[in-house]
Amino acid sequence: MTQFLSALSVGLGSGAIYALVAIGFVMIFKATGVISFAQPAFLMSGAIIVSFLAPVMGFYVGAILGVIAIGVVALLVERAAIRPMIGKAVFIVAIITVGLDIVIRTIAGMFLGTQPRSVGDPWGTDVSVIGGVVIQHRHVAAFVTAAVIVIALLLFFRYSSVGLAMRAVASDQEAAMAQGVSASAIFALSWAMAGGLAAIAGVFAATGGPIGNQLWLVALIALPAIVIGGFDSIGGAIIGGLTIGIAQAVVSTYHNQWFPELTTNLGPLMPWIIMLAVLLVRPHGLFGTKEVERV
């Protein structure tokens, strides 16, 4: 049981990171109908910026400023590259985000240099052992931070005028514009918030070790989370992220016991296996809106 609970703590920490990225994906999709493949670049860039700011300003201040910086970058990307493409085919816009991701990641990667860089987190690889259960501090920090952000977002969408405007645009863009809501401003805000969420996820994904060139892959693992939960469901993104995080950790821990004949650990494959299983049963995801086509 202690082994399972230790794996569960790892899964919750990883799942919280996936959920933050997945929420960003969903926010942009709900507002614009486009899946932004630039999220991996924002995730990696956020961690790199914090690695420069943290030694000077401290981890917490550096992290906050880094997240804000990436939010501004995401907003500028939307204004400069995405906004002019309104009215074009969704497929074309998605391809543009792929190009943006490659460009931004390449530029960000130039700042990594040859020496290992760290976000300067205060947790590192510290652990606590409670009743035989090994709990990594960085996973606790990631889960608690994600929980606070999710609660703040729920309150923001429910009670703030801007949050209500974002919900209105996501529900019916034309009706919202008829009521005086600026869809253009909502698009920009959605990108900025999604970029900030990706940066936060990048910071926690980079804790406990040096920043690697493959850090951006964390954002790709979040893609199955939004497919599982549904492209237009923030709640589904949270559940999807936690599901794949826990599945990864548990299967990686018990792989040798459950699949002794297999030399390749199935843990890293679990997000995609679960995604395929869900798609076979519910193509629109567990909590996504089912599209109705009339003929």
N, C-alpha and C positions, 0 to 999 in steps of 0.2 A: 504493500500500500504506500509506503514512504517513497518508493521509486516512482509510482504513478503520480503522487502529489508533487514530487519534484519536477516531473515532466510537465504536469499541468501548470505549474508556476512559470516554466519556460514558455509554454504555449500561450498563456495569457499575456505575457510580456510581448512576445512576437506578434500575437494576434492584435494587440492594441496598436502596434506600429502599422500593420496592414490596414487596420480599420481607419486610421487617420488618412492614409493615402486614398483608400477607397471612398471615403466621404468626399474628398476633393474631386475625384472622378465623377461622382454622382452629382455634386453641385453644379459642375460645368455642364454635364449632360442635361440636367433638369432645366437649366436656364437657356441653353443654346441648341440642345439636341445633338451635340457633337461629343465624341469621346476624345479627350485631350491626351495624346501620347507624349506630351511634353512633361508630364508629371515626374518621370524618372530624372529628368535633368534638373528640375526644381529641388527634388529630394537630395541629389548629390551636391548641387551647388550650395544648398543651405548648410550642409555639414562642412563644406570647405570654407565658406565665409566665417562660420562660427570658429573654425580652427585658427583663423587669423585674429578674430576679435577676442576670443576667450583669454589668451595669455595676457592681453593688455587690460581688458575690462572685467575679467572674471567670467566664469561660465554662465551664470544666470543673465547678466546684462548682455554679454556677447550673444547668447542664444536668442534673447528677445530682439536685439537689433538685427541679427542675422535673419530671423523669421520675417521681420518687417521689410528688410531689404529684398528678400525673395518675393514677398507679396507685391512690392513695387515693380520688380522685374516682370512678374507674371502679368500685372496690369498693363505695363508698357508693351509686352508681347501681344496682348489682346488688342490694344489700340492700334499697333503698327502692322501686325500681320493677320489677325483674325477678323477684326472689324471690317476691313475693306472687302472681305470675302463673304459677307452676309448676302444671302440670296443664291450663292453658288451651291453646287451639290455637296451634301454632307461628306461624301467620300473624299472629295477634293480637299476639304478643310481638314479632315482627319490626316490625310497624307502630308499636308503642310505642317501639322503638329509633330509628325514623325521627323520631318526635316529640322524643325525647330529644336526638337529634343537632341538630335545628333550634333547640331551646331553648338548649342548651349553646353552640352556635356563635354564636347571637345575643348571648348574655351575654358571651362571650369577645370578640366583635367590638367591643363597646362600649369595651373597654380599648385598642383600637388607636389611637384618637384621630385627629387630623388630621396629626400629624407622623410621618414614617417611623420605624418601629421595626425594630431588628435584633437577632438572637440574640447578636451580639457574637463570632462565630466568628473564630478567628485565621487562617483561610485566605482569606476573602474571594473574590476572583476571581484569586488568584495561580495561575500556571501554571509548569510545567517543560516544556522542549522537549528530548526525548531522541531523537536520530537523526531529527529532523524530525517526530516524533510529539508533539502537544500534549496534555499531561496536566494537568487541573485538580486542584489539591490537594484541593478539597472533595469531588471524586468519589473520590479515593483514600481520604480519611478516612472517607467513607460506606461504601465497600466493605470496608475493613479492620475498621471497627467492627461492621458487620453480620456479617462472618465470625467475629469473636470471640464475638459474642452467640449465633450459631448453634451454635458449638462448645460454648459454655457450656450452652446449652439441651439439647443432645444428651447431655452428661454429666449434667446435672440429671435428665433423664427416665430415664436408664439406671441411675444409681447412687444417687441420693438417695431416701429413703423417701417424701418428698412427691411427687417426680417419678413414682415407681412407683405411688403412689396415684392420681395424675392419669391415668396410663396405664390403670390398672385401671378407673376410672370411665368413661373414654372407651370402653373395650372392652366392659364389661358393668356397668352401674350397679347393678343389683340384686345381682349376685354380689359386687361390691366392698363394698356396704353390709352384706351378710351377713358379711363378714370384718372389719367394724368401721370401714370407711372412711367418713368423713363427706362425703357427696356435696355437702351444702350448703357446707361449707368449700372444697371443690374448685371449685365454681361461682364462689365469691367470688374465689378465688385466680386462676382463669382470666381473669376480667374484669380484675383488677388487673394481671396480667402483660400482657394484651392492650393495656390502656390505656397502660402504660409503654412497650411496643414502638411504639405509635402516636405517643407523644410523642417518642421518639428519632427516628423517621422524620420527624416534623414539624420537629425542630431541623435535621436535615440538609437537608430540603427547603427550608428558609428561609435556608440559608447562601448567602453571596455576594450578598445584596441585601436590600431591605426586605421585611417580612412583608406580604403582600397579603391582601385579603379572599377571594381565590379559592384560597388555599393548601390548603384542605380537599379540593379536587378531586383532589389527589394520591392520597388514600385511595380514591377511586372508581376510579382507574386500576388500583388493586391488586385490584379485584374480578375482572377477567378472569384475573388470576394464579391465584386459587384455583379458578376454573372450569377453567382449563387444567390445573392440577396435580391437582385433585381436592379437594373440600371437606374431606375428613378426612385429608389427607396434608400434614404439615409439610414433608417433602422436596419434595413437589409444589409447595407454595407458594413455596419457594426457587427451584426451577427455573422455575416460571411467572413469578415476579417478574423474574428475570434475563433470561428470554426476551423478555418484552415491553419491558423496558428497552433491550436491545440492538437489537431490531427497530425500535423507535421511533427510536433514534439513527441507525442505519444507513440506514433509508429516508428520514429527514429529510435526511441528508447527500447521498444520491444521487438524490433525487427528480427533480431537473431533468434528470439524465442518463437515468434509467430511464423516467420518465413525462413527457416534454417537452410532451405535449399537455394535461396537466392543470395547471390554475393553482392548485389546492388541494393543499397538501402532504399526502401520505398518512401521514406519520410519526405524528401524533397519533391516527390511526385504527387503527394496526396492532394495539394490544391487543385491540380489538373484532373486527377481521378474523380474527386468530389464534384468538380465543375461539370465534367462529362455526365456523371450520374444524374445530377440535378437537371441538366439540359434535356436528358432523355425523358424525364417525367414532367418538368415544368420549363418549357423553353424561355419563358419570360422571367424566370427566377422565382425564388420562394415568395418574395414580397413585392415583386414588380407588377406594374400595371399591364394587364393582358390587353393586347391590341385587337380590336375587332375590325375585320375587313368586310365591307359590304360589296356584294356583286350583283 
